[in-house]
Amino acid sequence: MRRGEIVSHHRRSGTMAGVHPLGTMAAHLLETHRVKRGRTSRQVPSSVSVGTGEEISDTRDGHRLIWTAMVAKARLNVMLHKADQGEEPDDPTVYTVTNRRYFPGTIALLNSLRLTGHTYPAVVLDAGLEHDQRRLLEPHCQICDLPESAQSSPLLRKPFPYFLQPAGVVLFLDSDMIVTGSLEPFVLRARRGEICAVLDPNDSRWHPDWQTLFELREPLRREPYVNTGFLAFSTLRWPDLIERWWRACQRIPSEGVVPGRKLRGEPADVSGEPLANGDQDAFNAIVMSEVPAGAVTVLSRDIEAFVFQLRSVRIVDEARLRCERCGHPTMILHYNGDPKPWEWRAWARIRDDAYVRLFRRVMVDHEGGLRLPPRSIPAWLAKGPLAWIALRSLETCHRAGHVLLRKLPTRATGRLRHALRRVIRW
């Protein structure tokens, strides 16, 4: 969507595909000056934030207001021109949320970005890190905290860049991902105005109650349901999307969010729960209504491999993390579901798949990157022959277990699976 299309759509429908906030600020400052000159009776607040922390009082000289508005408008025009030329005012920025439990996955994500040649700055939201964990991350990324008034479930904090007002392309990545290829093609698409996402395994999810639950401003359409583990779009092209996403998440009660994953991370049946997937439901509801149809670019399913697909991923070059699936390059390995492979209780879920193998590469064999103490890593993720033996032993047990389950009666199989889940959660 080009600049003219964005502005015209904004004027026509009042939805979020509009002009940049700098343009809004310029118009506001000009209106303030008109009020001071007595040219309109519109009520204007006593001050307006410029975005840098400075506030302009309505008692200041009108010429300064006009000058500030002109500067804001000039900056807007330059940014739009750069976007039309495929450039951005700032480098793309990676955003992720982490806590004490997801800390090992966050390190794997950051190391994988460096190993695949990405130099994008990374911003990590601290949703419950320990002091030592935060100290280890600080030299490698920007760590931020939400104000107390904005605290909520970690499953609802993904749109936290709303508080940072980013300019340019934003890349949302979950902390249980490993990047295995270049993200630059998606950055270029985002600069052209596309919202890049991958289909969720449950790509037909849709609920009519989203219309009222999220107070959507436009009718809800039926469109493919995308996964928010990886997202790429430009705040210059979609200046209100993050804010609208954040406010929609705030309408979800924390107790109403269900992780929605089965033991192996396969799609769970949450069709009757309109808010079960938290921020993901909020995002999909917005892009299925307030964002123009066709603005979301659904990427190839081979781009991202979910946990139940990881065994079909072939590692082409372990040193460079290059992978492929079904003959096509795979850019992201996503270990969705619970528990995570770096947790000891994950022994019943661990398989000899691409994520587990590359996790060892980015965490243990990566020189110069972030490192974890060896004792904090389970045996199957450690380095050396004992780690290989542990991983192969678990793989053998899994295969034998699947053969056994296929031979047992259906009733006994259900009871055995239920007992296994209880052991893992313990």
C-alpha positions as CSV (number, residue, x, y, z in Angstrom):
1,M,0.0,0.0,0.0
2,R,1.5,3.3,-1.1
3,R,1.4,6.6,0.7
4,G,-1.6,8.0,-1.1
5,E,-3.6,4.8,-0.5
6,I,-2.8,4.9,3.2
7,V,-4.0,8.5,3.6
8,S,-7.1,8.1,1.5
9,H,-8.1,5.0,3.3
10,H,-7.6,6.8,6.6
11,R,-9.8,9.6,5.5
12,R,-12.5,7.3,4.1
13,S,-12.9,4.8,7.0
14,G,-11.2,6.3,10.0
15,T,-9.4,3.1,10.7
16,M,-5.8,2.8,11.7
17,A,-4.2,2.9,8.2
18,G,-3.4,6.6,8.5
19,V,-0.7,9.2,8.6
20,H,2.3,9.2,10.9
21,P,1.9,10.6,14.5
22,L,4.2,13.4,13.5
23,G,1.6,14.6,11.0
24,T,-1.1,14.5,13.7
25,M,1.2,16.5,16.1
26,A,1.8,19.1,13.4
27,A,-1.9,19.5,12.8
28,H,-2.5,19.7,16.5
29,L,0.1,22.5,16.9
30,L,-1.4,24.5,14.0
31,E,-4.8,24.2,15.5
32,T,-3.4,25.4,18.8
33,H,-2.1,28.4,17.1
34,R,-5.4,29.1,15.4
35,V,-7.2,29.0,18.8
36,K,-4.7,31.5,20.2
37,R,-5.3,33.8,17.3
38,G,-9.1,33.5,17.8
39,R,-9.8,31.8,14.5
40,T,-11.6,28.8,15.9
41,S,-13.5,28.0,19.1
42,R,-12.2,24.4,19.3
43,Q,-11.0,23.4,22.8
44,V,-7.3,22.4,22.9
45,P,-5.5,20.9,25.9
46,S,-3.1,23.2,27.7
47,S,-0.1,21.3,26.5
48,V,0.9,18.7,23.9
49,S,3.7,16.2,24.0
50,V,6.3,16.5,21.3
51,G,7.5,12.9,21.7
52,T,10.9,13.8,23.2
53,G,9.6,14.6,26.7
54,E,9.4,18.3,26.0
55,E,6.0,20.0,26.3
56,I,4.9,23.1,24.5
57,S,2.6,25.3,26.6
58,D,-0.2,27.2,25.0
59,T,1.3,30.4,26.5
60,R,4.4,30.2,24.3
61,D,4.9,32.3,21.2
62,G,2.7,31.3,18.2
63,H,5.6,31.5,15.8
64,R,7.4,28.8,17.7
65,L,4.3,26.6,17.4
66,I,4.2,27.2,13.7
67,W,7.9,26.4,13.4
68,T,7.6,23.2,15.4
69,A,4.7,22.1,13.2
70,M,6.7,22.8,10.0
71,V,9.6,20.8,11.3
72,A,7.3,17.9,12.2
73,K,5.7,18.0,8.8
74,A,9.1,18.1,7.1
75,R,10.3,15.1,9.1
76,L,7.1,13.3,8.1
77,N,7.6,14.0,4.4
78,V,11.3,12.9,4.5
79,M,10.3,9.6,6.3
80,L,7.5,8.9,3.8
81,H,9.8,9.6,0.9
82,K,12.4,7.2,2.3
83,A,9.7,4.6,2.7
84,D,8.7,5.0,-0.9
85,Q,12.3,4.5,-1.9
86,G,12.5,1.3,0.1
87,E,14.5,3.0,2.9
88,E,13.7,3.4,6.6
89,P,14.7,6.2,9.0
90,D,16.0,3.6,11.5
91,D,17.3,0.0,11.4
92,P,14.7,-2.7,12.0
93,T,14.4,-3.5,15.7
94,V,13.7,-7.0,17.2
95,Y,11.3,-7.1,20.1
96,T,10.7,-10.0,22.5
97,V,9.3,-10.7,25.9
98,T,11.1,-12.9,28.5
99,N,11.1,-13.9,32.1
100,R,13.1,-16.2,34.4
101,R,11.7,-19.4,32.7
102,Y,12.2,-18.2,29.1
103,F,15.7,-16.8,29.8
104,P,17.6,-19.7,28.1
105,G,15.4,-19.4,25.0
106,T,16.0,-15.7,24.9
107,I,19.8,-16.3,24.8
108,A,19.4,-18.8,22.0
109,L,17.3,-16.3,20.0
110,L,19.8,-13.5,20.4
111,N,22.8,-15.8,19.6
112,S,21.0,-17.2,16.5
113,L,20.4,-13.7,15.2
114,R,24.1,-12.9,15.4
115,L,25.1,-16.2,13.9
116,T,22.8,-15.6,10.9
117,G,24.4,-12.2,10.3
118,H,21.7,-9.9,11.7
119,T,22.9,-6.8,13.4
120,Y,19.5,-5.4,14.3
121,P,19.2,-3.9,17.7
122,A,17.1,-6.0,20.1
123,V,14.8,-4.8,22.8
124,V,13.8,-7.3,25.5
125,L,10.9,-6.7,27.9
126,D,11.7,-7.9,31.4
127,A,8.6,-9.8,32.5
128,G,10.2,-11.4,35.6
129,L,14.0,-11.9,35.1
130,E,16.3,-12.6,38.0
131,H,19.0,-10.0,38.7
132,D,21.8,-12.2,37.4
133,Q,19.9,-13.0,34.3
134,R,19.2,-9.4,33.6
135,R,22.9,-8.4,34.2
136,L,24.0,-11.1,31.7
137,L,21.6,-9.7,29.0
138,E,22.3,-6.0,29.4
139,P,25.5,-5.8,27.3
140,H,23.8,-7.5,24.4
141,C,20.4,-5.8,24.1
142,Q,18.2,-3.1,25.5
143,I,16.1,-4.2,28.5
144,C,13.0,-2.3,29.4
145,D,10.2,-2.5,32.0
146,L,6.6,-1.6,31.8
147,P,5.0,0.9,34.1
148,E,3.2,-0.7,37.1
149,S,-0.1,0.5,35.7
150,A,0.5,-1.6,32.5
151,Q,1.5,-4.9,34.2
152,S,-0.5,-7.9,33.0
153,S,0.0,-11.5,32.1
154,P,3.2,-12.1,30.1
155,L,0.9,-13.6,27.4
156,L,-0.6,-10.2,26.9
157,R,2.5,-8.0,26.9
158,K,3.8,-8.6,23.4
159,P,2.7,-5.2,22.0
160,F,4.9,-3.5,24.6
161,P,6.7,-1.4,21.9
162,Y,3.6,0.8,22.1
163,F,5.3,2.5,25.1
164,L,8.6,3.0,23.1
165,Q,7.0,4.6,20.0
166,P,9.3,2.9,17.5
167,A,9.9,4.4,14.1
168,G,10.5,2.0,11.3
169,V,10.2,-1.8,10.9
170,V,9.4,-3.8,14.0
171,L,10.2,-7.5,14.2
172,F,8.3,-9.5,16.9
173,L,10.0,-12.8,17.7
174,D,9.0,-15.2,20.5
175,S,11.7,-16.2,23.0
176,D,11.3,-19.9,22.1
177,M,12.6,-19.4,18.5
178,I,15.9,-19.9,16.7
179,V,16.5,-17.8,13.6
180,T,18.1,-19.9,10.9
181,G,18.0,-17.6,7.9
182,S,17.9,-14.0,6.7
183,L,15.0,-11.9,7.8
184,E,15.9,-9.2,5.3
185,P,13.3,-10.2,2.7
186,F,10.5,-9.7,5.3
187,V,12.0,-6.4,6.3
188,L,11.9,-5.2,2.7
189,R,8.2,-6.3,2.4
190,A,7.4,-4.5,5.7
191,R,9.0,-1.3,4.4
192,R,6.6,-1.5,1.4
193,G,3.6,-1.6,3.7
194,E,3.0,-5.3,4.1
195,I,2.2,-6.9,7.4
196,C,4.2,-10.2,7.3
197,A,3.0,-13.2,9.3
198,V,2.9,-17.0,9.1
199,L,-0.3,-19.0,9.3
200,D,-1.1,-20.5,12.7
201,P,-1.4,-24.3,12.7
202,N,-5.1,-23.6,13.6
203,D,-5.5,-21.3,10.6
204,S,-9.3,-21.4,10.5
205,R,-9.8,-20.0,14.0
206,W,-12.4,-17.2,14.1
207,H,-14.9,-16.1,16.7
208,P,-17.9,-13.7,16.2
209,D,-17.6,-12.5,19.8
210,W,-14.3,-10.7,18.9
211,Q,-16.5,-7.9,17.5
212,T,-17.8,-6.9,20.9
213,L,-15.0,-8.1,23.2
214,F,-12.4,-5.9,21.4
215,E,-14.9,-3.1,20.4
216,L,-13.8,-3.4,16.8
217,R,-14.4,-0.3,14.8
218,E,-15.2,-2.2,11.5
219,P,-17.1,-5.4,10.7
220,L,-15.2,-8.6,11.4
221,R,-14.2,-10.5,8.2
222,R,-13.3,-14.2,7.9
223,E,-9.6,-14.4,7.0
224,P,-6.8,-16.9,7.7
225,Y,-5.7,-16.9,11.3
226,V,-2.0,-16.0,11.7
227,N,0.5,-16.8,14.4
228,T,2.0,-13.8,16.3
229,G,5.3,-15.6,17.2
230,F,6.8,-13.8,14.2
231,L,5.5,-10.5,12.8
232,A,7.1,-7.8,10.7
233,F,5.6,-4.5,9.7
234,S,6.5,-0.8,9.6
235,T,5.1,1.7,12.1
236,L,5.5,4.3,9.4
237,R,3.0,2.5,7.3
238,W,0.8,1.3,10.2
239,P,1.3,4.0,12.9
240,D,-1.6,3.0,15.1
241,L,-1.4,-0.8,14.8
242,I,0.7,-1.4,17.9
243,E,-1.3,0.9,20.1
244,R,-4.6,-0.7,18.9
245,W,-3.1,-4.1,19.6
246,W,-2.0,-3.1,23.1
247,R,-5.4,-1.7,24.0
248,A,-7.1,-4.8,22.7
249,C,-4.9,-7.0,24.8
250,Q,-5.9,-4.9,27.9
251,R,-9.4,-6.0,27.4
252,I,-8.5,-9.6,27.9
253,P,-8.6,-10.8,31.6
254,S,-5.5,-12.6,32.5
255,E,-7.5,-15.5,33.9
256,G,-9.2,-15.9,30.5
257,V,-5.9,-16.7,28.6
258,V,-5.4,-20.4,28.1
259,P,-2.0,-21.5,26.7
260,G,-4.0,-23.5,24.2
261,R,-1.3,-26.1,23.4
262,K,-1.2,-29.8,23.8
263,L,1.7,-31.7,25.2
264,R,3.5,-31.8,21.9
265,G,2.6,-28.3,20.9
266,E,0.0,-29.4,18.4
267,P,-3.1,-27.2,17.8
268,A,-5.5,-27.5,20.7
269,D,-9.2,-27.3,20.6
270,V,-10.0,-23.8,22.0
271,S,-12.7,-22.9,19.5
272,G,-15.2,-22.2,22.2
273,E,-12.9,-19.8,24.0
274,P,-12.7,-16.5,22.2
275,L,-9.8,-15.2,24.2
276,A,-7.8,-18.4,24.8
277,N,-4.8,-17.4,22.7
278,G,-4.4,-13.9,24.3
279,D,-2.5,-11.4,22.2
280,Q,-2.8,-13.6,19.2
281,D,-6.6,-13.5,19.2
282,A,-6.4,-9.7,19.7
283,F,-4.1,-9.2,16.8
284,N,-6.1,-11.4,14.4
285,A,-9.4,-9.7,15.4
286,I,-7.8,-6.3,14.5
287,V,-6.3,-7.3,11.2
288,M,-9.6,-9.0,10.2
289,S,-11.5,-5.9,10.7
290,E,-9.7,-2.5,11.1
291,V,-6.9,-3.3,8.7
292,P,-7.8,-3.3,5.0
293,A,-8.3,-6.7,3.4
294,G,-5.1,-7.9,1.7
295,A,-2.7,-5.9,3.9
296,V,-1.5,-9.0,5.7
297,T,1.0,-11.0,3.7
298,V,0.7,-14.7,4.6
299,L,4.2,-16.2,4.3
300,S,4.9,-19.7,3.1
301,R,4.3,-22.4,5.7
302,D,7.9,-23.5,5.2
303,I,9.3,-20.3,6.5
304,E,8.5,-21.2,10.1
305,A,8.6,-24.7,11.6
306,F,6.4,-25.4,14.7
307,V,7.3,-28.0,17.3
308,F,5.4,-30.8,15.7
309,Q,7.1,-30.1,12.4
310,L,10.7,-29.9,13.7
311,R,11.5,-33.5,13.0
312,S,10.9,-32.9,9.3
313,V,13.4,-30.0,9.2
314,R,16.8,-30.9,7.7
315,I,19.9,-29.1,8.9
316,V,21.9,-28.1,5.8
317,D,24.7,-26.2,7.5
318,E,24.9,-26.5,11.3
319,A,27.7,-23.9,11.5
320,R,25.5,-21.3,9.8
321,L,22.2,-22.6,11.1
322,R,20.9,-23.2,7.6
323,C,17.8,-25.4,7.5
324,E,15.2,-26.6,5.0
325,R,11.9,-28.3,5.1
326,C,10.3,-30.1,2.1
327,G,13.1,-28.7,-0.1
328,H,12.4,-25.1,0.9
329,P,14.5,-22.9,3.2
330,T,13.3,-22.6,6.8
331,M,14.0,-19.3,8.5
332,I,12.6,-19.8,12.0
333,L,12.4,-22.8,14.3
334,H,9.6,-22.3,16.8
335,Y,9.4,-24.6,19.9
336,N,5.9,-23.6,20.9
337,G,4.0,-25.5,23.5
338,D,5.0,-26.6,27.0
339,P,7.4,-27.6,28.5
340,K,10.5,-26.1,26.8
341,P,13.5,-28.2,25.8
342,W,15.8,-26.4,28.3
343,E,13.6,-27.5,31.2
344,W,14.4,-30.7,33.0
345,R,10.8,-31.7,33.1
346,A,10.8,-31.8,29.2
347,W,12.5,-35.2,29.2
348,A,9.2,-36.8,28.0
349,R,8.9,-34.4,25.1
350,I,12.5,-34.2,23.9
351,R,13.2,-35.6,20.4
352,D,16.3,-35.5,18.3
353,D,15.0,-32.6,16.1
354,A,16.5,-29.5,14.5
355,Y,15.7,-27.1,17.4
356,V,17.4,-29.3,20.0
357,R,20.5,-29.8,17.8
358,L,20.8,-26.1,16.9
359,F,20.1,-25.0,20.5
360,R,23.3,-26.8,21.5
361,R,25.1,-25.0,18.6
362,V,23.9,-21.5,19.6
363,M,24.3,-22.0,23.3
364,V,27.3,-24.2,23.8
365,D,29.5,-24.0,20.7
366,H,28.9,-20.3,19.9
367,E,32.1,-18.5,20.8
368,G,31.7,-14.9,21.8
369,G,28.0,-15.1,22.4
370,L,25.9,-15.3,25.5
371,R,26.6,-18.4,27.5
372,L,24.8,-20.2,30.3
373,P,26.4,-22.0,33.2
374,P,26.8,-25.7,32.2
375,R,24.8,-26.9,35.3
376,S,21.8,-24.9,34.2
377,I,21.4,-26.9,30.9
378,P,19.8,-30.4,30.9
379,A,22.0,-33.3,29.9
380,W,20.6,-33.6,26.4
381,L,21.5,-30.0,25.6
382,A,25.1,-30.2,27.0
383,K,28.3,-30.7,25.1
384,G,30.1,-34.0,24.8
385,P,29.5,-37.7,24.4
386,L,27.2,-37.9,27.5
387,A,24.9,-35.4,25.9
388,W,24.7,-37.5,22.7
389,I,24.0,-40.6,24.7
390,A,21.2,-38.8,26.7
391,L,19.6,-37.5,23.5
392,R,19.7,-40.8,21.7
393,S,18.4,-42.7,24.8
394,L,15.4,-40.4,25.0
395,E,14.8,-40.8,21.2
396,T,14.9,-44.6,21.5
397,C,12.5,-44.5,24.5
398,H,10.0,-42.3,22.5
399,R,10.0,-44.6,19.5
400,A,9.5,-47.6,21.7
401,G,6.7,-45.8,23.6
402,H,4.9,-44.9,20.4
403,V,5.0,-48.5,19.2
404,L,3.6,-49.6,22.6
405,L,0.8,-47.0,22.5
406,R,-0.3,-48.2,19.0
407,K,-0.8,-51.7,20.3
408,L,-2.7,-50.8,23.5
409,P,-6.5,-50.4,23.6
410,T,-7.8,-46.9,23.0
411,R,-9.0,-46.6,26.6
412,A,-5.6,-47.6,28.1
413,T,-3.8,-45.3,25.7
414,G,-5.9,-42.3,26.9
415,R,-5.2,-43.1,30.6
416,L,-1.4,-43.5,29.9
417,R,-1.2,-40.2,28.1
418,H,-3.1,-38.5,30.9
419,A,-0.7,-39.9,33.5
420,L,2.3,-38.8,31.4
421,R,1.0,-35.3,31.3
422,R,0.6,-35.2,35.0
423,V,4.2,-36.4,35.6
424,I,5.6,-33.7,33.2
425,R,3.6,-30.9,34.8
426,W,4.8,-32.0,38.2
